[in-house]
Amino acid sequence: MITGKENGTFDPEGHLNRAQVAKMIVETFDLPVDLSFEDVPEEKGC
C-alpha cells in the first residue's frame, strides 16, 4: 500500500496530505468510494 516517493525513496518522517490518508483508509478497508480532491493533482494518486 505504501510505496514511497516518485523518485524511489521512502521518507517515514514525511508529511501526508489528506488525499493520501483517504486513499490508505479506502484501500485498507476495501471501501467503495469515488472521490476527487480539487486541490490535489491527479498524478498524486487520487
Residue pairs with C-beta under 8 A, 6 or more apart in sequence:
1 24
1 27
1 28
2 10
2 24
4 10
4 11
5 11
5 14
17 40
17 44
18 37
18 40
19 37
19 40
19 44
19 45
19 46
20 44
20 45
20 46
22 33
22 35
22 37
22 46
23 45
23 46
25 31
26 33
35 46
36 46
37 46
40 46
